[in-house]
Amino acid sequence: MRVNAQPSVAGFLPTETYEIALPHGSNITVLIKPGAPTLPANLCHIISKRRVTPLSIKAGETVVFSFSCQDPENHFVIEIQKNIDCMSGPCPFGEVHLQPSTSVLPTLNRTFIWDVKANKNIGLELQFSLPRLRQIGQGESCLDGVTHSISSRVDTKMVRIGTFCSNGTVSRIKMQEGVKMALALPWFHNRKVSGFSITNQLSIKRLCIIESVFEGEGSATLMSANYPDGFPEDELMTWQFIIPAHLRASVSFLHFSVSNCVKKEERVEYCIPGSTTNPEVFKLKDKQPGNIAGNFNLSLQGCDQDAQNPGILRLQFQVLVQHPQNESNKSYVVDLSNERAMSLTIEQQPSKLSRKFVPGCFVCLDSRTCSTNLTLTAGSKHKISFLCDDLTRLWINAEKTISCLDHQYCHRKSYSLQVPSYILQLPVQLHDFSWKLLVPKDSISLALVPAQKLQQHTHERVCNTSFSYLVASAVPGQDLYFGSFCSGGSIEQIQVKQNVSVTLRTFAPSFQKEASRQSLTVSLIPHFKEEGVFTVTLDTKSKVYLRTPNWDRGLPSLTSVSWNISVPQDQVACLTFLKERTGVVCQTGRAFMIIQEQRAHTEEIFSLEEEVLPKPSFRYHSFWVNISNCSPMSKKQLDLLFWVSLTPRTMDLTVIILAVVGGGALLLFALGLIICFVKKNRKKKINKGPAVGIYNSNVNTQMPMQPKKLQKRRKDIDSHVYAEIDDTMVYGHLLQDSKGSFLQPEVDTYRPFQGPTGNCPPSPPPICSRAPAAKLTKDEPSSGFLSESESEPYTFSHPKDRNISNGNTDPPLLETYETMEPGE
């Protein structure tokens, strides 16, 4: 009890004085001790005749005390423990009271403890009045500061059943062999009742039974004994759930681990109303039952553990109770029996956490095994249903592997990448469908051909369609992402060097209606060395934005990609680059860009490390853009963005007039040269006699013997220049067949190139080369003809332009591209 304030001692300020009197035989002990964390002792003291700290008061004692400070609640706590022995006498069953009353106790954080000892064959039940209890995990706290800590005895050991707060579903806890209940109240909480009672029960033959009562929709999170420490060896614990008839319950295991068993097997057992196989036994790793109607039990059974390496058995799970949905009465068949390497997962979309109750979304297999996510594998037919109030909270992710490892069988084979109809008929939105395409290394490449031309997603032109294709390399260890592409662009084809992953990702529910537009064909083609080749057919209506792969991280080291850009005959293309310089700094090798006209085969080579990127330029014919990376230094990666636009091709009147005038002047100049040349030749014929190459019997063809001393060299005189040359006389020996007869040559017949051609992009120059494109030629005479000194008496003129167009748009490889020299 409290008494009037008394003068303080030792100079301390006066404080309120308390008197605690405990009756004889009450088996109550009061202990006042420093709280945790402990503050310095000189800040506050307990003032009593005993002059000891902590202060202990036992049954039959009366103690008067006070504190030397105004805030003792910040320095001390009080524990009131009552021991109840049910083994030597009858147990005081019924409502449990707080003794001594809180009115006589100092305003400290206080804990009431009831320690009940009973025989092994006697069951004890704790019944909790409203509000019921809610179990919390280690490290969690209750909002009002009131906690219930419940333990049970197993032989001489104490087992922690759990820690609970108010406002939950736990209504009763049954134990055997004894119980220890601790009620912790904060100093400011004016609670006058314990809120529970103790009753006698028959033996429950297990560690404990926890009853959880649901009156409406809600959830409860529960844990095994001693959680997160190990569940006692070879023990059995049961949870009883009371569910209203109009609601459905589902069980989900949140966290669990298993021990090392030497006897028996750890398991969970369900007793479900209406089941013909009660109890239904599951392993902890199995999907747990869902869509349960009515009351049911769940039991956790331990095993005999290995003494050397016992391991830990523990379980944390959630029970969710909600109204049945319309979709729960519908079943859907997902037929994967004809699939080989495919999996399909239905799971919840990421969402923000909320303190309010949110009904769960479950996927049920065969209407009973329900979970928040479900993975279906190939080779079987699956029957699923949904227990969810809002199916938009779920989505589907699927993956399929297509592999062709036989080179001869794979050549020119094609596959259609389409979302199967059994996925589209599900009431859940598809999120991702990934195809992983695997082909033999260094022998087969892949060509992706969409049903509708694609647009590359860039910041300048974003994709706003309901789905996109994400294309990335599937080669282990290669970080190469080609980009995101959607329909409505100018990209007709994407060629990839080797293994590739194509992911169809949806962005809106309207994909279900637009799924018919989704189609992508993959063809297996002969191997090429480029990592990727994009075929682009320009659209006159809009610009085409293109960027290098791995835009955010930079083009991988020593990677080469190309764009084959087609320009319509009546259009002019303008090629523009976003930046003036790439900013790449090479650690080894060189980074190059090649722009090649496909008709004229002219090439422009730019060093991306040193040179400025070209300014906007006009392209009148189809062309290639090739970008080849070096091994760049960190933080100096290569990334390029460029765009191409079309304008109609027009001819200026001034240009036409100048071309006509210039052509006429050139024609007159050419006629003048011809006339002068003819006159000069006639004069030479008169002065020098008959023409060489025509038989003349009056001319001596035998060269007389003369000294080797000459007044002039042959190149200083014109004696070796022929006015006319008969091809038969000069090349006659080449026209003889094996029998010595002459063959009639074909005259004025053009023979196109008959060698192999391919749709190959330009390849970068050797690493050491720094020369422009005009100098990347080899001036070597053919081995089948004479050198300059040997062929000096006969000089022929050849046309300089050897690029005769034969309609081939395939640019040659730079390594093998050679300029033919005279004499070849």
MARTOR-781758 format. One record per residue (C-alpha): x, y, z; residue in one letter. Coordinates in steps of 0.02 Angstrom, whole numbers, padded with zeros to 5 digits, always signed. Each point is the difference from the previous one (the first is absolute). Layout:
XYZA/...
This chain:
+00000+00000+00000M/+00052+00181-00021R/+00029+00112+00153V/+00037+00184+00021N/+00164+00070-00058A/+00138+00006+00130Q/+00157+00107+00012P/+00138-00068-00105S/+00165-00063+00068V/+00179+00037-00047A/-00051+00164-00081G/-00116-00075-00131F/-00164+00083-00045L/-00157-00073+00080P/-00095-00128-00107T/-00157-00105+00018E/+00012-00147+00120T/-00068-00174-00039Y/-00048-00145+00114E/-00016-00177-00067I/-00072-00135+00115A/-00008-00180-00064L/-00114-00123+00093P/+00068-00162+00071H/-00021-00149-00116G/-00031+00106-00154S/+00157-00069-00085N/+00031+00174-00071I/+00170+00082-00014T/+00029+00181-00049V/+00168+00053-00069L/+00049+00182-00037I/+00159+00009-00102K/+00091+00116-00118P/-00071+00002-00175G/+00091-00032-00162A/+00097+00091-00060P/+00068+00040+00172T/+00029+00184+00037L/+00135+00061+00120P/-00040-00051+00179A/+00027+00173+00073N/-00148+00071-00096L/-00134-00092+00098C/-00007-00113+00154H/-00129-00107+00092I/-00023+00073+00174I/-00052-00129+00130S/+00057-00072+00165K/+00082-00146-00090R/+00115+00114-00100R/+00022-00132-00137V/-00023+00000-00188T/-00088-00095-00072P/-00140-00001+00128L/-00085-00170+00023S/-00164-00021+00095I/-00064-00175+00038K/-00166-00068+00061A/-00039+00053+00180G/+00110+00156-00008E/-00043+00185+00002T/+00122+00127-00069V/-00007+00190-00007V/+00110+00085-00128F/+00022+00151-00111S/+00114+00062-00137F/+00131+00136+00003S/-00051+00069-00171C/-00156+00068-00081Q/+00004-00122-00148D/+00027-00175+00071P/-00087-00076-00153E/+00155+00042-00101N/+00114-00093+00122H/-00093-00148+00075F/-00121-00140-00047V/-00107-00111+00109I/-00037-00187-00017E/-00143-00086+00091I/+00010-00190-00009Q/-00132-00120+00066K/+00042-00186+00011N/-00147-00120-00017I/+00027-00182+00046D/-00130-00116-00074C/+00098-00158+00043M/-00020+00005+00190S/-00175+00072+00006G/-00148+00061-00103P/+00033+00134-00131C/-00085+00168+00020P/-00090-00007-00168F/-00100+00147-00062G/+00038+00182-00034E/+00174+00056+00045V/+00015+00161+00101H/+00140+00126+00009L/+00075-00016+00176Q/+00045+00113+00081P/-00113+00129-00077S/+00079+00123-00119T/-00065+00141+00109S/+00127-00038+00138V/+00147-00023-00118L/+00119+00138-00049P/-00017+00068-00177T/+00135-00108-00076L/+00004-00114-00151N/-00070-00158+00078R/-00010-00183-00047T/-00122-00123+00079F/+00059-00181-00009I/-00103-00155+00036W/+00101-00161+00012D/-00117-00152+00003V/+00069-00174+00032K/-00108-00150-00041A/+00011-00186-00027N/+00046-00067-00172K/-00172-00075-00019N/-00091+00163+00034I/-00038+00125-00136G/-00010+00185+00036L/-00095+00123-00108E/+00023+00188-00007L/-00157+00088-00060Q/+00016+00180-00058F/-00144+00121+00001S/-00026+00132-00133L/+00103+00068-00079P/+00085-00162-00048R/+00188-00018-00025L/+00112+00024-00151R/+00169-00088-00008Q/+00155+00102-00040I/+00176-00050-00047G/+00164+00031+00087Q/+00047+00184-00001G/-00179+00058-00030E/-00097+00104+00125S/-00181+00037+00040C/-00075+00170-00036L/-00073+00022+00175D/+00152-00076+00086G/-00102-00143+00077V/+00076-00171-00037T/-00043-00179+00048H/+00145-00123+00007S/-00053-00181+00017I/+00111-00150+00034S/-00026-00184+00038S/+00098-00135+00088R/+00074-00155-00081V/+00076-00099+00143D/+00120+00123+00080T/+00015+00117-00152K/-00103+00151-00040M/-00065+00016-00178V/-00054+00171-00064R/-00171-00014-00080I/+00002+00179-00061G/-00019+00185+00033T/-00168+00081-00033F/-00080+00171-00013C/-00182+00051+00010S/-00125+00009-00145N/+00027-00169-00081G/-00085-00167-00028T/+00079-00112+00134V/-00135-00041+00127S/+00068-00152+00094R/+00166-00088+00029I/+00002-00175+00072K/+00158-00071+00079M/+00052-00149+00103Q/+00115-00022+00151E/+00000+00183+00048G/-00004+00177-00066V/+00087+00164+00031K/-00093+00158-00047M/+00078+00175+00005A/-00104+00157-00024L/+00106+00156-00029A/-00083+00169+00029L/+00081+00170-00029P/+00002+00122+00146W/-00129+00112-00081F/-00125-00140-00035H/-00140-00005+00129N/-00055-00180-00022R/-00092-00080+00146K/-00037-00176-00066V/+00109-00137-00070S/-00116-00037-00147G/+00011-00191+00009F/-00053-00150+00101S/+00069-00175+00033I/-00105-00158-00019T/+00033-00184+00020N/+00007-00115-00151Q/+00034-00181-00034L/+00169-00050-00066S/+00028+00073-00173I/+00146-00119-00037K/+00102+00134-00090R/+00099+00155+00038L/-00143+00123-00023C/-00157+00043-00098I/-00032+00179-00057I/-00176+00048-00049E/-00024+00141-00125S/-00175+00071-00029V/-00049+00102-00154F/-00163+00096+00004E/+00022+00077-00173G/+00131+00030-00132E/+00176+00014+00069G/+00169-00081+00017S/+00106-00073+00138A/+00187-00032+00005T/+00052-00141+00116L/+00165-00083+00047M/+00062-00165+00069S/+00058-00012+00180A/+00171+00078+00037N/-00004+00092-00168Y/+00121+00053-00073P/+00097-00129+00101D/-00028-00185-00026G/-00162-00093+00034F/+00020-00129+00140P/+00054-00171-00058E/-00137-00126-00041D/-00140+00115+00060E/-00172+00034-00071L/-00084+00171-00007M/-00175+00036-00067T/-00096+00154-00057W/-00190-00002-00006Q/-00086+00125-00116F/-00182+00051+00019I/-00062+00065-00169I/-00175+00068-00037P/-00094-00107-00124A/-00014+00137-00132H/+00188+00031-00006L/+00149-00094-00071R/+00173-00025+00075A/+00170-00025-00079S/+00167-00045+00079V/+00169+00068-00056S/+00168-00044+00075F/+00103+00159+00016L/+00163-00069+00072H/+00053-00174+00052F/+00151-00113+00023S/+00018-00185+00037V/+00112-00100+00116S/+00104-00156-00032N/-00110-00147+00045C/+00059-00174+00046V/-00173-00067+00041K/-00173+00050-00062K/-00026+00142-00122E/-00042+00183+00028E/-00168+00044-00074R/-00158+00102+00013V/-00171-00080+00012E/-00169+00075-00042Y/-00169-00056+00062C/-00118+00080-00126I/-00189-00022+00001P/-00065-00101-00144G/+00169-00077-00042S/+00000-00188-00026T/+00186-00015+00043T/+00006+00084+00172N/+00128+00036+00059P/+00076+00070-00159E/+00190-00007+00015V/+00116+00126-00082F/+00184+00034+00005K/+00052+00174+00051L/+00065+00036-00176K/-00167-00049-00081D/-00135+00120-00054K/-00125+00013+00142Q/-00190-00016-00010P/-00110+00147-00044G/-00181+00044-00033N/-00048-00093+00160I/-00180+00013+00055A/-00037-00024+00185G/+00106-00034+00154N/+00163-00095-00018F/+00155-00051+00097N/+00184+00014-00045L/+00133-00099+00095S/+00190+00007-00004L/+00089-00164+00039Q/+00185-00006+00043G/+00119-00150-00009C/+00144-00082+00091D/+00148+00110-00046Q/+00180-00043-00033D/+00096+00028+00162A/+00156+00059-00090Q/-00086+00114-00124N/-00181+00028+00054P/-00043+00148-00111G/-00149+00113+00034I/-00184-00030-00031L/-00098+00162-00003R/-00154+00066-00088L/-00084+00167-00026Q/-00162-00001-00099F/-00151+00105-00041Q/-00185-00043-00007V/-00105+00114-00110L/-00189-00001+00013V/-00108+00088-00129Q/-00160-00009-00099H/-00004-00125-00143P/+00013+00083-00171Q/-00094-00037-00159N/+00161-00062-00079E/+00021-00130+00138S/-00143-00099-00078N/+00081-00001-00173K/+00138-00118-00055S/+00123+00026-00141Y/+00102-00132-00090V/+00181+00040-00043V/+00058-00138-00117D/+00190-00014+00000L/+00001-00184-00046S/+00071+00035-00174N/+00131+00123+00062E/+00178-00052+00039R/+00106+00137+00077A/-00128+00123+00066M/-00061+00067+00166S/-00143+00116+00047L/-00011+00097+00163T/-00152+00093+00067I/+00047+00117+00141E/-00046+00163+00086Q/+00059+00164-00071Q/+00113+00105+00114P/-00104+00117+00107S/+00021+00121+00143K/-00027-00063+00176L/-00155+00058+00091S/-00052-00013+00181R/-00180-00025-00052K/-00062-00175-00032F/+00021-00045-00182V/-00086-00159-00062P/+00124-00124-00070G/+00021-00058-00178C/+00025-00187-00016F/+00023-00119-00144V/-00071-00172+00036C/+00052-00162-00082L/-00142-00125-00009D/-00106+00120+00108S/+00089-00047+00161R/+00188+00034-00003T/+00007+00190+00000C/+00144+00121+00013S/+00045+00178-00045T/+00104-00065-00146N/-00013-00156-00105L/+00123-00070-00127T/-00061-00123-00132L/+00127-00109-00090T/+00000-00080-00172A/-00061-00174-00037G/-00165+00005+00095S/-00176+00069-00008K/-00043+00113+00148H/-00169+00053+00070K/+00006+00164+00096I/-00120+00123+00082S/+00019+00168+00087F/-00045+00059+00176L/+00023+00187-00020C/-00108+00155+00016D/+00096+00094-00135D/+00085-00103-00136L/+00095+00153-00063T/+00114-00027+00149R/+00066-00157-00085L/+00104-00021-00158W/+00076-00139-00103I/+00184-00028-00041N/+00045-00139-00120A/+00163-00064-00074E/+00029-00120-00143K/+00165-00067-00066T/+00019-00043-00185I/+00162-00088-00040S/+00065-00070-00163C/+00173-00075+00017L/+00017-00099-00162D/+00082+00111-00131H/-00069-00093-00150Q/-00175-00013+00069Y/-00006+00181+00060C/+00051+00083-00163H/-00142+00108-00068R/-00120-00061+00134K/-00123+00126+00072S/-00108+00018+00156Y/-00151+00108+00037S/+00005+00094+00165L/-00180+00024+00054Q/-00086-00001+00169V/-00100-00163+00016P/-00189+00013+00004S/-00013-00089+00168Y/+00090+00148+00079I/-00108+00130-00084L/-00159-00084+00063Q/+00051+00021+00182L/-00079+00147+00096P/+00174+00059+00052V/+00108+00124-00095Q/+00156-00065-00084L/+00155+00095+00057H/+00147-00087-00084D/+00017-00142-00124F/+00182-00041-00036S/+00068-00110-00137W/+00179-00057+00018K/+00071-00053-00169L/+00155-00111+00002L/+00098-00046-00158V/+00169-00084-00037P/+00147+00114+00033K/+00092+00078-00149D/-00110-00087-00128S/-00177+00070+00013I/-00067+00176+00025S/-00178+00062+00023L/-00112+00121-00092A/-00151+00076+00089L/-00137+00053-00122V/-00155+00085+00075P/-00172-00004-00077A/+00000+00191+00012Q/+00154+00107-00015K/+00075+00051+00166L/+00049+00163+00082Q/+00145+00011+00123Q/-00045+00078+00167H/+00101+00159+00031T/-00021+00155+00106H/-00034+00097-00159E/-00135-00119-00058R/-00076-00109+00134V/-00105-00154-00028C/-00182+00026+00051N/-00069-00167-00056T/-00074-00135+00111S/+00153-00114-00020F/+00183+00003-00049S/+00137-00123-00042Y/+00157+00001+00107L/+00146-00077-00094V/+00158-00051+00091A/+00142-00123-00019S/-00022-00168+00083A/+00184-00045-00008V/+00063-00038+00178P/+00109+00141+00064G/-00044+00121-00141Q/-00085+00160+00056D/-00078+00057-00164L/-00173+00079-00006Y/-00052+00045-00177F/-00148+00106+00054G/-00187+00011+00020S/-00107-00002-00158F/-00184+00027-00034C/-00107-00005-00155S/-00024+00150-00113G/+00178+00038-00055G/+00121-00031-00144S/+00104-00149+00059I/-00040-00150-00110E/+00124-00124+00071Q/+00123-00025+00142I/+00142-00123-00029Q/+00092-00066+00151V/+00166-00091-00001K/-00044-00139+00121Q/-00111-00047+00150N/-00132+00131+00036V/-00140+00033+00123S/-00160+00082-00064V/-00122+00060+00133T/-00174+00061-00039L/-00050+00122+00137R/-00174+00072+00015T/-00043+00172+00069F/-00189+00008-00006A/-00150-00117+00014P/-00042+00043-00180S/+00133-00124-00053F/-00134-00136+00010Q/-00090+00084-00144K/+00158+00040-00098E/+00080-00171+00023A/-00044-00048-00179S/+00122+00133-00062R/+00140-00081+00100Q/+00104-00115-00108S/+00187-00022-00020L/+00086-00128-00110T/+00175-00061+00038V/+00100-00075-00142S/+00165-00090+00018L/+00123+00068-00127I/+00185-00027-00042P/+00120+00066+00131H/+00070+00177-00014F/+00126+00094+00106K/-00099+00156+00047E/-00083-00001+00172E/-00155+00076-00078G/-00064+00065-00167V/-00157+00108-00012F/-00091+00012-00167T/-00090+00168-00011V/-00121+00055-00136T/-00027+00186+00020L/-00174+00073+00017D/-00041+00164-00085T/-00118+00051+00140K/+00119+00011+00148S/+00179-00005+00058K/+00082-00163+00047V/+00097+00006+00164Y/+00133-00133+00026L/+00124-00027+00139R/+00138-00121+00043T/-00034-00151+00112P/+00028+00015+00188N/-00045+00184-00008W/+00007+00027+00189D/+00162-00097+00026R/+00090+00025-00166G/+00035-00117-00145L/+00098-00152+00064P/+00185-00011-00039S/+00053-00060-00173L/-00181-00006-00059T/-00054+00046-00175S/-00179+00040-00056V/-00069+00061-00166S/-00155+00080-00073W/-00054-00037-00179N/-00101+00154-00047I/-00103-00003-00160S/-00039+00166-00087V/-00144+00007-00128P/+00051+00055-00175Q/-00105+00158+00005D/+00062+00053+00173Q/+00156+00074+00078V/+00053-00055+00175A/+00075+00119+00127C/+00113-00085+00127L/+00023+00096+00164T/+00097-00043+00159F/-00053+00063+00171L/+00175+00043+00063K/+00154+00075-00079E/+00116-00121+00089R/-00027-00169+00079T/+00114+00031+00149G/+00065-00179-00005V/+00178-00028+00061V/+00077-00164-00059C/+00112-00102+00112Q/+00045-00121-00139T/-00049-00004-00183G/-00091+00133-00099R/-00183+00050-00015A/-00061+00033-00178F/-00156+00049-00093M/-00021-00040-00185I/-00133+00075-00113I/-00008-00089-00168Q/-00106+00038-00153E/-00067-00167-00063Q/-00008+00052-00185R/+00165+00093-00021A/+00091-00101+00134H/+00079+00160+00064T/+00046-00002+00183E/+00030+00128+00134E/+00097-00057+00152I/+00000+00099+00163F/+00102-00028+00156S/-00126+00014+00141L/+00138+00031+00126E/+00083+00149-00086E/-00107+00071-00139E/-00155+00106+00003V/-00157-00091-00056L/-00063+00052-00171P/-00123+00142-00015K/-00172-00033-00075P/+00027-00075-00172S/-00113-00049-00146F/-00004-00178-00067R/-00074-00030-00172Y/+00014-00189+00005H/-00015-00140+00126S/+00146-00005+00120F/+00080-00091+00146W/+00048+00068+00171V/+00124-00108+00094N/+00062+00037+00177I/+00142-00103+00074S/+00058+00025+00178N/+00171-00016+00080C/+00036-00049+00179S/-00049+00164+00083P/+00059+00065+00165M/-00123+00003+00144S/-00127+00143+00001K/+00044+00039-00182K/-00122-00115-00087Q/-00057+00007-00180L/-00181+00043-00036D/-00070+00081-00156L/-00172+00065-00046L/-00040+00051-00178F/-00154+00026-00104W/-00045-00005-00184V/-00136+00100-00086S/-00061+00003-00181L/-00039+00143-00119T/-00061-00013-00181P/+00139+00004-00129R/-00016+00160-00109T/+00107+00073-00142M/+00038+00187+00001D/-00024+00091-00169L/+00166+00091+00020T/+00088-00166+00025V/-00080-00068-00159I/+00056+00152-00104I/+00177-00008+00068L/+00007-00186-00035A/-00057+00025-00181V/+00122+00143-00032V/+00143-00092+00082G/-00040-00159-00097G/+00000+00095-00164G/+00165+00084+00037A/+00077-00166+00048L/-00064-00079-00162L/+00077+00139-00107L/+00166-00017+00093F/+00000-00188-00029A/-00034+00022-00187L/+00145+00121-00014G/+00119-00122+00082L/-00057-00139-00118I/+00029+00108-00154I/+00174+00049+00058C/+00043-00180+00039F/-00058-00060-00172V/+00101+00133-00092K/+00156-00043+00098K/-00019-00185-00038N/-00021+00033-00186R/+00161+00103+00000K/+00092-00142+00085K/-00064-00124-00129K/+00067+00107-00143I/+00171+00025+00081N/+00030-00172+00070K/-00067-00116-00135G/-00127-00138+00012P/-00092-00037+00160A/+00072-00131+00114V/-00110-00152+00020G/-00048-00011-00189I/+00102-00114-00111Y/+00110+00093-00130N/+00113-00102-00112S/+00110+00150-00045N/+00057+00026+00179V/+00145-00097+00071N/-00054-00076+00164T/+00173-00068+00041Q/+00084+00109+00132M/+00180+00035-00052P/+00144-00030+00120M/+00054+00165+00077Q/+00105+00052+00149P/-00088+00008+00167K/+00040+00186+00012K/-00156+00104-00030L/-00013+00187-00018Q/-00172+00004+00088K/-00097-00112+00119R/-00161-00078-00065R/-00109+00101+00114K/+00075+00160-00074D/-00060-00042-00175I/-00168-00054-00074D/+00057-00154-00092S/-00085-00114+00124H/-00170+00088-00013V/-00119-00088-00119Y/-00127+00097-00099A/-00104-00157-00019E/+00007-00166+00090I/-00079-00159-00063D/-00063-00099+00151D/+00031-00162-00092T/+00184+00039-00023M/+00027+00054+00179V/-00105-00130+00091Y/-00002-00136-00133G/+00102-00122+00104H/-00133+00009+00135L/-00138-00052-00121L/+00078-00166-00050Q/-00077-00157+00065D/+00092-00160+00044S/+00004-00051-00186K/+00078+00163-00055G/-00153+00070-00087S/-00065+00173+00037F/-00158+00030+00101L/-00124+00135-00051Q/-00013+00125+00147P/-00165+00072+00058E/-00007+00186-00037V/-00097+00133+00100D/-00075-00125+00121T/-00019+00054+00185Y/+00019-00139+00126R/-00064+00040+00175P/+00089-00061+00157F/-00042-00183+00027Q/+00079-00023+00171G/-00095-00017+00165P/-00087+00155+00069T/-00078+00030+00173G/-00095+00130+00097N/+00152+00047+00104C/+00033+00165+00086P/+00167+00090-00019P/+00133-00062+00117S/+00116+00116+00096P/+00181+00025-00058P/+00142-00086+00090P/+00039+00067+00173I/+00164+00079-00057C/-00077+00087-00152S/-00031+00185+00013R/-00015+00040-00188A/-00159+00067-00079P/-00105-00109-00110A/+00081+00062-00161A/+00168-00068+00057K/-00059-00171+00055L/+00058-00084-00163T/+00143-00113-00048K/+00103+00058-00149D/+00066-00170-00053E/+00008-00062-00180P/-00077-00167-00039S/+00123-00143-00005S/-00066-00051-00172G/+00066+00158-00089F/+00167+00086-00032L/+00070+00134+00113S/+00014+00180-00057E/+00180-00019-00062S/-00040-00159-00094E/-00156+00070-00084S/+00073+00170-00043E/-00009-00019-00192P/-00190-00022+00008Y/-00104+00126+00099T/-00188-00015+00015F/-00126+00117+00083S/-00138-00071+00115H/-00156+00086+00066P/+00025+00062+00178K/-00174-00043+00064D/-00018-00188+00022R/-00158+00010+00108N/-00121-00066-00131I/-00170-00012+00085S/-00084-00167-00021N/-00141+00031+00122G/+00091-00077+00148N/-00022+00096+00163T/+00120-00110+00099D/+00152+00100+00055P/+00166-00093-00006P/+00107-00035+00150L/+00136+00129+00023L/+00131-00132+00036E/-00021-00075-00175T/-00044+00157-00097Y/+00140+00039-00124E/+00012+00131-00139T/+00048-00076-00168M/+00153+00082-00075E/+00049+00011-00184P/+00067-00163-00060G/-00113-00107+00108E/
